[in-house]
Amino acid sequence: MSPDLHTHLSALRLTWMRDNLDDELTDAVTRERSHQALIERLIQGEVAAKHSRSTERRIRAAKLPYRATLADFDFHWPKAINDALVRSLFTLDFMRDHANIVLIGNVGLGKTHLAVSLSMQACEARKNVRFVAAADLINELEAARAGGYLGKTLRRYQKLDLLTIDELGYLPVDKRGAEHLFQVLSSRYERGSTIITTNRAYKDWPSTFANDSAMTAAVLDRVVHHCHTVLITGDSYRQNKAVAQVE
């Protein structure tokens, strides 16, 4: 590759072409590819590389606790799970309708794994995603309130294509924390999709929202209006694995 061509490709930010052009030219000669075929391969490689970099940026911005895919999920472990429903959610059609997903089950059944996998799928689809534990979200919003920028923080959460709130109901929430959660969920109603993982059935949600029945009713009204509920029952996979290692 000539120095000028290297410089021009760098200036155009066609870095995959810049780094692979010599190999592609050699391969094109060896395989007797046409000029059009060569150009198509170079463009396809550049597009794939840009998509990969974009996905990586979105995954980092989402602040996922780890990486997971649906292929890694063991559907045989839970005693009960709607396999067909879960698989259908990975088409991301629910996001087109600004619908929500609530994953309900005890600890160790893969709720967070599925939530992370769906979040990664959304990143692959070039959606703006954020993953956050319920307790961390409340703390962030309280710090924003104390610092005088709560509105700005709420608007940032409102604009996300997908917000995943993990472990709702695992820790007690005071009245102000419940109000913060309500503000987030209310602001996202029919504007974006929200995934929630929780160990509490809907009937037990009042205890999550400071035993405020009116607030709980308002939250449920917004969350379940357009919602796919996934119930998962069974024994904890992690606990069973730990016990098996000791025996």
C-alpha positions as MATLAB code, in Angstrom:
seq = 'MSPDLHTHLSALRLTWMRDNLDDELTDAVTRERSHQALIERLIQGEVAAKHSRSTERRIRAAKLPYRATLADFDFHWPKAINDALVRSLFTLDFMRDHANIVLIGNVGLGKTHLAVSLSMQACEARKNVRFVAAADLINELEAARAGGYLGKTLRRYQKLDLLTIDELGYLPVDKRGAEHLFQVLSSRYERGSTIITTNRAYKDWPSTFANDSAMTAAVLDRVVHHCHTVLITGDSYRQNKAVAQVE';
ca = [
       0.000    0.000    0.000;
       1.328    3.433   -0.862;
       1.906    5.886    2.004;
      -0.622    8.299    0.495;
      -3.344    5.646    0.329;
      -2.619    4.635    3.929;
      -2.938    8.281    4.980;
      -6.162    8.809    3.037;
      -7.824    5.692    4.462;
      -6.826    6.818    7.954;
      -8.227   10.291    7.322;
     -11.520    8.731    6.200;
     -11.443    6.457    9.286;
     -11.583    3.387    7.088;
      -9.276    1.573    9.447;
     -10.295   -1.978    8.529;
      -9.590   -1.269    4.862;
      -6.285    0.339    5.792;
      -5.186   -2.646    7.878;
      -6.418   -5.369    5.513;
      -6.006   -3.917    2.031;
      -2.683   -5.599    1.251;
      -3.959   -9.029    2.294;
      -7.198   -8.546    0.345;
      -5.310   -7.468   -2.779;
      -3.058  -10.522   -2.556;
      -6.055  -12.778   -1.970;
      -7.934  -11.200   -4.893;
      -5.042  -11.925   -7.254;
      -4.697  -15.510   -5.981;
      -8.424  -16.229   -6.322;
      -8.817  -14.144   -9.489;
     -11.530  -11.997   -7.960;
     -13.021   -9.189  -10.025;
     -12.546   -5.544   -9.078;
     -16.175   -5.413   -7.996;
     -15.789   -8.471   -5.769;
     -12.703   -6.947   -4.165;
     -14.472   -3.656   -3.487;
     -17.480   -5.489   -2.038;
     -15.251   -7.488    0.341;
     -13.471   -4.330    1.474;
     -16.753   -2.524    2.118;
     -18.275   -5.527    3.916;
     -15.221   -5.823    6.126;
     -15.313   -2.123    6.993;
     -19.048   -2.217    7.783;
     -18.636   -5.303   10.005;
     -15.728   -3.705   11.855;
     -17.648   -0.469   12.432;
     -20.648   -2.424   13.707;
     -18.419   -4.384   16.081;
     -16.838   -1.206   17.456;
     -20.248    0.439   17.837;
     -21.583   -2.588   19.710;
     -18.584   -2.583   22.038;
     -19.133    1.092   22.840;
     -22.803    0.458   23.603;
     -22.002   -2.538   25.804;
     -19.514   -0.470   27.800;
     -22.021    2.387   28.114;
     -24.685   -0.068   29.282;
     -22.483   -0.993   32.286;
     -23.426   -4.656   32.165;
     -22.179   -6.657   35.173;
     -20.905   -9.367   32.801;
     -21.544  -10.662   29.295;
     -24.089  -13.376   28.563;
     -26.100  -14.769   25.688;
     -29.296  -16.759   25.355;
     -27.227  -19.713   24.099;
     -25.582  -19.896   27.535;
     -28.900  -20.177   29.392;
     -29.865  -23.645   30.652;
     -33.581  -24.000   30.001;
     -33.517  -27.457   31.600;
     -32.637  -26.179   35.065;
     -35.767  -24.241   36.160;
     -38.764  -26.371   37.063;
     -40.969  -24.020   35.061;
     -40.236  -21.317   32.495;
     -42.033  -20.273   29.328;
     -39.322  -21.284   26.869;
     -41.182  -20.038   23.786;
     -41.925  -16.637   25.319;
     -38.333  -16.105   26.412;
     -36.956  -16.992   22.985;
     -39.471  -14.709   21.278;
     -38.326  -11.755   23.386;
     -34.894  -11.938   21.757;
     -36.392  -10.695   18.489;
     -36.635   -7.372   20.387;
     -40.122   -6.787   18.974;
     -41.174   -5.689   22.450;
     -38.933   -2.637   22.108;
     -40.743   -1.528   18.969;
     -43.934   -1.326   21.041;
     -42.164    0.217   24.089;
     -43.296   -2.829   26.054;
     -41.698   -4.002   29.303;
     -40.414   -7.331   30.590;
     -40.670   -8.474   34.200;
     -38.701  -11.577   35.187;
     -40.040  -13.005   38.465;
     -38.420  -15.801   40.460;
     -36.276  -16.714   43.426;
     -32.519  -16.225   43.480;
     -30.265  -18.370   41.326;
     -32.724  -19.128   38.533;
     -31.138  -17.070   35.774;
     -33.244  -13.887   35.807;
     -30.192  -11.636   35.675;
     -28.570  -13.822   33.018;
     -31.604  -13.389   30.765;
     -31.755   -9.652   31.488;
     -28.064   -9.235   30.629;
     -28.495  -11.308   27.460;
     -31.446   -9.201   26.322;
     -29.487   -6.035   27.080;
     -26.580   -7.281   24.974;
     -28.961   -8.173   22.159;
     -30.282   -4.606   22.245;
     -26.719   -3.256   22.105;
     -26.135   -5.417   19.020;
     -29.239   -3.794   17.510;
     -27.695   -0.340   18.108;
     -30.014    0.603   20.946;
     -29.041    2.819   23.868;
     -29.075    0.595   26.931;
     -28.346    0.910   30.648;
     -28.212   -1.895   33.209;
     -28.430   -0.971   36.886;
     -29.270   -2.656   40.179;
     -32.375   -1.196   41.813;
     -30.452   -0.167   44.945;
     -27.745    1.548   42.875;
     -30.371    3.384   40.834;
     -32.026    4.693   43.975;
     -28.689    5.807   45.416;
     -27.774    7.555   42.155;
     -31.086    9.395   42.062;
     -30.836   10.410   45.715;
     -27.326   11.771   45.112;
     -28.686   13.688   42.110;
     -31.506   15.123   44.232;
     -29.073   16.200   46.927;
     -26.809   17.726   44.283;
     -29.619   19.593   42.568;
     -29.522   17.749   39.235;
     -32.262   15.142   39.694;
     -34.188   16.382   36.663;
     -31.157   15.958   34.412;
     -30.566   12.432   35.679;
     -34.215   11.468   35.211;
     -34.166   12.778   31.647;
     -31.106   10.658   30.899;
     -32.927    7.532   32.056;
     -36.073    8.566   30.219;
     -34.259    8.770   26.874;
     -32.812    5.250   26.975;
     -34.175    2.750   24.477;
     -33.858    0.029   27.116;
     -33.406    0.306   30.867;
     -32.766   -2.873   32.841;
     -33.407   -2.676   36.589;
     -31.981   -5.687   38.395;
     -32.996   -7.103   41.798;
     -36.046   -4.963   42.472;
     -37.419   -5.881   45.881;
     -34.319   -7.590   47.262;
     -33.536   -4.730   49.642;
     -35.953   -2.537   51.620;
     -36.734    0.842   50.073;
     -37.773    3.929   52.006;
     -40.424    6.381   50.873;
     -38.023    8.666   49.018;
     -36.360    5.729   47.269;
     -39.759    4.418   46.223;
     -40.632    7.840   44.861;
     -37.396    7.881   42.834;
     -38.243    4.503   41.300;
     -41.745    5.701   40.527;
     -40.383    8.780   38.767;
     -38.122    6.701   36.542;
     -40.788    4.162   35.630;
     -43.428    6.829   35.134;
     -41.205    8.939   32.876;
     -40.455    5.925   30.664;
     -44.090    4.878   30.235;
     -44.742    4.348   26.503;
     -41.428    6.075   25.711;
     -38.993    3.192   26.146;
     -38.798   -0.406   27.286;
     -37.826   -1.484   30.787;
     -36.687   -4.909   31.967;
     -37.144   -5.659   35.668;
     -35.859   -8.676   37.571;
     -37.468   -9.322   40.938;
     -38.064  -12.023   43.509;
     -41.508  -10.628   44.348;
     -44.833  -11.435   42.738;
     -46.908   -8.412   41.750;
     -49.146   -8.826   44.809;
     -46.081   -8.292   47.012;
     -44.887   -5.115   45.326;
     -46.374   -2.767   47.957;
     -43.550   -3.774   50.312;
     -41.090   -2.674   47.619;
     -42.708    0.748   47.370;
     -42.721    1.687   51.051;
     -46.146    0.049   51.578;
     -47.728    2.918   49.694;
     -50.707    1.287   47.997;
     -51.471    4.289   45.778;
     -47.903    4.539   44.501;
     -47.706    0.774   43.973;
     -50.934    0.810   41.984;
     -49.597    3.647   39.825;
     -46.315    1.794   39.231;
     -48.043   -1.462   38.324;
     -50.419    0.376   36.021;
     -47.489    1.717   34.017;
     -45.281   -1.365   34.156;
     -47.802   -4.079   33.287;
     -49.893   -2.140   30.752;
     -47.613   -3.301   27.937;
     -45.652   -6.096   29.548;
     -44.350   -9.625   29.099;
     -44.166  -11.388   32.460;
     -41.794  -14.345   32.740;
     -42.307  -16.545   35.815;
     -39.371  -18.802   36.686;
     -39.647  -21.439   39.416;
     -37.206  -24.003   40.755;
     -34.136  -24.324   42.947;
     -31.130  -22.045   42.883;
     -28.618  -23.175   40.273;
     -25.728  -21.503   42.104;
     -26.679  -22.969   45.466;
     -27.072  -26.455   44.017;
     -23.683  -26.200   42.306;
     -21.996  -25.043   45.532;
     -23.536  -27.890   47.529;
     -22.482  -30.429   44.891;
     -18.870  -29.232   45.109;
     -18.816  -29.746   48.878;
     -20.315  -33.240   48.797;
];
